[in-house]
Amino acid sequence: MWFYDIGLIVYAWVVRLVSFRNPKAKLWVEGRKNWFRRMTERIDPAARIIWVHVASLGEFEQGRPIIEQLRRSHPEYKILLTFYSPSGFEIRKHYEGADYIFYLPLDTPRNVRRFLDVAHPEIAVFVKYEFWLNLLRELRRRRIRTFIVSAIFRRDSVFFKWYGSWWRQALETFEVLFVQNEESKKLLSGLGFDNVFVAGDTRFDRVAEIARNVKRIDVIERFRGDSRLFVAGSTWGPDEELLIRLMTDNPDVKFVVAPHEMDEARIGRLMSETRGGALRFTECSPRTGYGSRQLLVLDTVGLLASVYGYATWGYIGGGFGVGIHNTLEAATFGLPIAFGPNYRKFKEACDLETLGAACPVSDYDALKAWFTPLRDNEDFLQKTSRIAKDYTSRHQGATDIFLKAVFH
């Protein structure tokens, strides 16, 4: 695996070089400085530890139901949570559900040995993916019980390529692979793995919990008033171009737009081009006059999932780029949803489209064609809403399946 190790070192140097002008790369580098000393100072060597690793924020939301159920049902364990990406760590570094939260160090053999020496987990849980070869090999060598949850495999991934032997060997580390669908199980069966269980996606459990404990948000209530509300989450520039036109054509509908990144230029454009007037969430106060303002820009984090609970329709951003963001947070509230054309790698989006609760759009005409009947036909709206809600309810339970298997 020498070229894998060399590749990691080159990658780390490249990240360090770009960190001088890239804030995210800088966080990646700074967050890993003195990691061994900080872990040694924090982690109790006598503690029984379950380690949960996630790549970023989306995977954290998948792992969160497991962490919180572990806290309730197995308080004898401490929870170690690691992130690979700054976009997850920086938002959740103060998460109270875990006892220890760190960046995962670079996957070199020395780092892996030192990490596992100080972390000393009894159980390791990987969420969805993150197949670090040195780390998985060392977990296998130490016979640490290791699982992967909410995993999904596709025929074009590295495991099924002629050159994927090391990655196939890495899969032998997992005591059980909990996958999202039958296709993943069938693909792994073709490689000789019979320790695969179709448990579904723990995100369904997470969004159900959000819906049960939805936050009351006074600003949203006062902004919405007696109007119907359209909420667009995790949007990017191309999404916002369509939404500006939709707002213009629907002056009686209120809109909340939550940009994926707080880019001031894009926020400024949204506010200036919304003919019905706009406000920023962070500038609202009890004295704010909402009047006939049509747009509220949600320029903060941590509230979007609850904001969906106030909406009648939803739009999920990212589909004009590498892929859409979280559809389930909106669907769990029974929202008909639209998104851009790059969605086919996301099982739940494909499922919702097939059922008729979601619609991919490639341009404004398609967005308008989807929205107009849902705006004008109450029976059609209610039927579509029930389909979305029933879909999320039907797929809950992956967390319980995982925990019963691990602690049988």
Secondary structure as GFF3:
##gff-version 3
##sequence-region A 1 408
A	DSSP	alpha_helix	2	18	.	.	.	ID=ss1
A	DSSP	alpha_helix	23	31	.	.	.	ID=ss2
A	DSSP	alpha_helix	35	42	.	.	.	ID=ss3
A	DSSP	beta_strand	49	54	.	.	.	ID=ss4
A	DSSP	alpha_helix	57	73	.	.	.	ID=ss5
A	DSSP	beta_strand	78	83	.	.	.	ID=ss6
A	DSSP	alpha_helix	86	92	.	.	.	ID=ss7
A	DSSP	beta_strand	100	103	.	.	.	ID=ss8
A	DSSP	alpha_helix	109	119	.	.	.	ID=ss9
A	DSSP	beta_strand	121	127	.	.	.	ID=ss10
A	DSSP	alpha_helix	133	141	.	.	.	ID=ss11
A	DSSP	beta_strand	145	151	.	.	.	ID=ss12
A	DSSP	three_ten_helix	158	160	.	.	.	ID=ss13
A	DSSP	alpha_helix	165	170	.	.	.	ID=ss14
A	DSSP	three_ten_helix	171	173	.	.	.	ID=ss15
A	DSSP	beta_strand	176	179	.	.	.	ID=ss16
A	DSSP	alpha_helix	182	190	.	.	.	ID=ss17
A	DSSP	beta_strand	196	198	.	.	.	ID=ss18
A	DSSP	alpha_helix	203	212	.	.	.	ID=ss19
A	DSSP	alpha_helix	218	224	.	.	.	ID=ss20
A	DSSP	beta_strand	229	235	.	.	.	ID=ss21
A	DSSP	alpha_helix	237	249	.	.	.	ID=ss22
A	DSSP	beta_strand	254	259	.	.	.	ID=ss23
A	DSSP	alpha_helix	264	273	.	.	.	ID=ss24
A	DSSP	beta_strand	278	280	.	.	.	ID=ss25
A	DSSP	three_ten_helix	281	283	.	.	.	ID=ss26
A	DSSP	beta_strand	295	297	.	.	.	ID=ss27
A	DSSP	alpha_helix	304	307	.	.	.	ID=ss28
A	DSSP	three_ten_helix	308	310	.	.	.	ID=ss29
A	DSSP	beta_strand	313	316	.	.	.	ID=ss30
A	DSSP	alpha_helix	328	331	.	.	.	ID=ss31
A	DSSP	beta_strand	337	339	.	.	.	ID=ss32
A	DSSP	alpha_helix	347	355	.	.	.	ID=ss33
A	DSSP	beta_strand	358	360	.	.	.	ID=ss34
A	DSSP	alpha_helix	364	376	.	.	.	ID=ss35
A	DSSP	alpha_helix	378	394	.	.	.	ID=ss36
A	DSSP	alpha_helix	398	406	.	.	.	ID=ss37
###
